[in-house]
Amino acid sequence: MKKYKILGLMSGTSLDGLDLAYCHLEDINGKWEYKIKNTKSVSYTEELQLELKDSIHLSAERLLGFHNTYGTWLGEQAKNFIEEEKLEVDYIASHGHTSHHRPELGLTFQMGSGQHLANAAATRVICDFRSNDLALGGQGAPLVPIGDHLFFGAYDFCLNLGGISNISFELKNKRIAYDIGLANMILNYITQKIGLAYDQGGEMARSGKINSVMLQRLNDLKYYLLPHPKSIGYEWFLEEVVPIVEDTKDSVENLLHTAIHHICEKVAQQIQLNSRNDEQQVLVTGGGALNIFLIDILKEKLGEQTTVIVPEPILIEFKEALVFALMGALRIERKINVLSSVTGAKRDSSSGVIYLPN
């Protein structure tokens, strides 16, 4: 039995920073076990956050340049963490930061050059976990369900509330997962109007009231009618959601209150639609799990037959980084780490590109 010591890196659509999770992973008699040994979050400077946010608008030349410099930055953060904590690291497994996601065109791009990262960190790197699935006709997303399947399969549903909400569950012995729709992306967009990064615990949202016109427009977004497999990115948010928020002349409190009711309605619909038992357990992770008002509304909409489980803070914040560490270990062993039942690809795959430092 081999134990892998992998540093998982994750930067999500909520743009709050880089998550680093140093994990020990081991396949014990066919069952993967994990220990999150050390963690760190690095907040983005205002300048870097803006660069990442606006990368969708860059020319190809400037985008590739940023891809390289951001890869070096990732490597420097990883190296600092490794040295601070005196870690023994076999590999770094990096998701990168998604600048473009247009699976309907066969395109996705995660910034953070693997070679630049490996060189800056002086450590072997596994990254680019999505493009192989795109080449096989899949969405390239979601990727985290392999971790839901191998680590958290005891729960009926795994719900992640990051910038986007996505869900994962077993159906007829296959893992199904897809992006439901909005989550922190819209909430943070609203709070940034008044200079706040986010609404602490959802307290501002709790004091608001529903704007029925805005709620109806959000609920009527065409994406919600599409069958899975399906996934969304920042492009969809800019094109479809931002105009609704900008058209709604109301207080920040009411905008947040309305957005949370929308998020919870759509999540509850998907859980109820796919429930197979009279009672079920839902594991909730991602930044939205820390929004107390959001969790209260979600519980209200799901009803007493559903138990909403918010785990310890380390799993809420670092679950995705943990899963990318797992995906790295699976790639090293040439085992499946991307599920076609989730992405719609022609077949399951062992995805990720390995870079050696120079």
N, C-alpha and C positions, 0 to 999 in steps of 0.2 A: 504494500500500500504506500503510495507516494503522497506526501503532504505538499501542497503548493502554497507558497507565500507570495501573494499577489496584491499589488496596490491598484485598486479600482478608482478611476477618475470619471466624474460625471458633471456635465454642465447642461442644465435643462432650459426649457423655453421660458421659464419664469425669470431668467437672467439675474438671479440673486447672487450667483457666485459659483465657485468650483468646489465640489465635494470630493474629498479624498478618504478612502476607507482601506486600511491595511488589513487584509483578511488571510486567515489560514483555512485552506479548503482541503477536504480529504474524502475520497470515495471509499466508504467502509461497507464491504459486502453489498455493493450495488446501490448504496444510498449515500448521497452527498451530504456531508456535514460541514458547517461553517462556524468560525469564530471571528467576530469583528474585534481585532486587537487594539487598533489605534485609529482615530479619525481626526479630520481637520476640515474646516470650511474656510475658504478664502473668498472674501467679498470682492467683487469687481469694483475698481475705481469708477468714478462717474464717466471718465473718458473711455475706458475699456468697455463698459456696459453699453455706451452709446455706439461704439464701433461695432460691437457684436449685433446690436439691435438693427443697425443700418446696413449691415453687410449684405443684406438681400438686394440693395440698390447699387452695389459696387460693380464696376466693369470687371471683365474676366481677369485682366491683368492685375488690378488692385486686389481682387478677391484672392487670387493665388498668392500674392505677396503677403496678405494678411494671414492666410492659411499657414504660411511658413513662420511668420513672427509669432502668431498665437501658439503654434506648436512649440516653439522655443520657450515661450512664457509658461506653457503647461509643464514642460520639462524642468524649468527652474523651480516651479512650485513643488513638483514632485521631489526634486533633489533636496530642496530645503527641508521638506517634511521627513525624508529618509534620514538626513543628517541630524535633525533636531531630536528625532526619536530613536536614532541608532538602529534602524530597521535592516533586516536581511530580506531583500526583495528579489524574487526570481524573475518576475515580469511586472510591467505596468500594463494594465488593460484600460484603454481610454475610449470613451464614447465620442469625444470631441464635442463641438457645438454645432448644431444644425443651422445652416444659413438658408438652404433651399430644400424643400421637400415637395416634389411634384411627381408622385408615383404614377399618376395617370399618363405622364410623359416618359416614364422610366428613369426619372432623375431624382437623386437625393445627394446632398453634399454636407459632410460633417467637417468643419474646420478644425485644424490642429494637426499639422503634418507629422506623421509618425516618425519619419527619419529625423526631423528637427527635434522632436520630443525625446527620442532615444539618445541623440547626441548630447542634448542639454542635461539629461538626467543620468547619462552614462549607464543606462539600464535597458535591457531588451523590452520592446514595446509590442503590444498587440492592439490594433485599432482597425478602423474601417469595417465595422461589423455589418453594415447595411448593403453595400453595393453588390455583393454576390447574390443576395436574395432578389434584388432588382433585376439582375441579369437572368435570374430564373423565373422572371415574370411576376414576382411578388411585390408587396408594398414596401418592403424593407423595414417594416414597423407593424406592431410594437415588438420590441425585442425582450423586454423584461419577463414575459410569460414563461420562458424556460426556467427562470428562477422561481416563479410562482409554482410551477409544476414540481420542481425538484426539492424546493425548500418549504413551501407553504401550501402543499396540496391538501392538507387537512381542512382548510377553510373552503366554504362553498364558493365564495367570490373573493378575489383580490382586487381592490379598488385603489388606484393611484390618483391622487389629486395634486398634480404638479401644475405647470402652466396650462396643461390640457388634462382632462379627465379621461382615464382609460380603465378598462375592466378586463378581467381574466377569469375563466372558469372551465370546468370539465363538462363536456357534452358527448355522450356516446363514446367514452374512452379517448376522446381527443381534447386537447387544450384549445379553447376558443378565446380570442382576445381582440380588442379593437379600441380605437379612440372613440369615446362617447361624444365628447365635445368640449365645452368651455370649463375652465376652473380658474386657477389663480391669474391667468393671463389677463382676463377682463377685470378682475378685482384690482390688480396692481396698476393696470392702465388708468383706472378711475382714480385711485388714491394719488397717483403721480400728478394729477391735475392740481393738487393742493400741496405738492412737494413732499408727500409721504411715500416711502418705498412700499408699504403695505398697511393693512388695517389690523392692528394688534388684537388677536383673539376675536376679530369680527365685531368689536364693540361699536364702531361707527355704523356698521350695517345693521346691528341690532336696534339702533335708535331710529332707523328709517322706516319708510312705508313703501308698499308696492306701487310702481308706476305701471298700470295695466297695459298701456300702449306699448311701452318698451318690452314688457314681459311677453306680450303676444308676438311682437316682431322677432324676438330672440327664439321663441318656441317654434316659429314658422320657418326657421332657416332650413334650406333644402337638404343640407348635409344629414340632418337627423332622419331623413327618409331613405337614405342609401342603405343597402344591405352590406353586411360585413363579408369579406375583409375590407376594412377601410381605415384610413388614417388622415390626419390633418397636420398642417404646419402653420408657421407665422404668416405665410401668404394668405391663407384662408382667413385668418383673424383680421388682417389689414383690409382685405377686400370686402368681407361680409359682415364683420362684427363692429369694427371701428365706426363705420358710418351710422350704425344704429345708436351707439353711445353718443356720438357727436350731435345727432339730430334730437336727442332727448334733453330738453332744457329743464333740469331738475337739480335738486341738491345732491351733493356727493353721497350723503347718507342714504337717500332714496335710490340712487343709482346702484349702490352696493347692495342694499336690501333686495332690490329687484333681481340683480345678477345672481345672488345666492339662491333665491327661490327658483330661478331658472335652472341653475346648475343642479340643484337637488331634485327638481322635478325630472330632469332628463336622466340622472343617475338612477333614481328610484324606478323609473319606467323600465330601464334595462334590467335591473335586478328582478323586478316582479315578472317581467316577460320571460326571463330565463330560469326562474325558480323551479326546482324539481322536488322540493320537500315542503312540508307544512311550516317548518322552521329552518332558518339558515343563519350562518355566521358570515359576516363581511369583514375582512381585514382591510383597514384603511391606512395608507401611508402617503407620503408626500407632504408638502407644506400645508396643503388644505386641511390636513388632519389636525393641525394646530389652531385652526380657526374654529373656536368653540361655538360660535353662532351657526356656522355652516353645518357642523356636526349635529347640533340640536335640531336644525330644520331637516336634515337628512333623516334622522331618527324618526321625526314626526311624520315624514312622508312615507317612510318604509313600514311603519307600524310595529306592533309588539312582536310579531312573528319573526322579525329579523333582528339579530343581535349585531350591533355595530361595535367592532373591536378596534380601539386605537391603542397600538402597542407602545413600548417604551420609546422615548425620544430618539435614541440612537438608530432604531430601525425605521422610524418615520423619516428621518433626515437622510439616512445613508443606505436605504434599501437598494436604490438603483445603482449606486457605486458598488455595492456588494454583488449585485447580479452581473455587472460587467466584469468583476473579478472572476466570477464563476464562468462566464462566457469565455474568458481568457483561458482558464484551466481546461475547459472542454475543447477549445481550439487546439491547445497543446497536445491533447490526447486524441485529436481528430474525431471527436464525438459530436453528435448533433447539438447545436446551440441556437439554431433558428428554426422555428416550427412552421411548416407550410400550412398547417391547419389554422394558423394565426394570420400569416401574411398573404396566403393565396398563391404562393409560388408552386412551381411544378413538383418540387420535392423538398424534404427537409435538407438542411445543409449544416456543414461545419464551417462557419464563416469567420473572417478576421484575417488581417495581413500582419505578418511578423516583421519587425524592423530590428536590426542589430546596431548597437551604437558604434560610432567610429571616432 
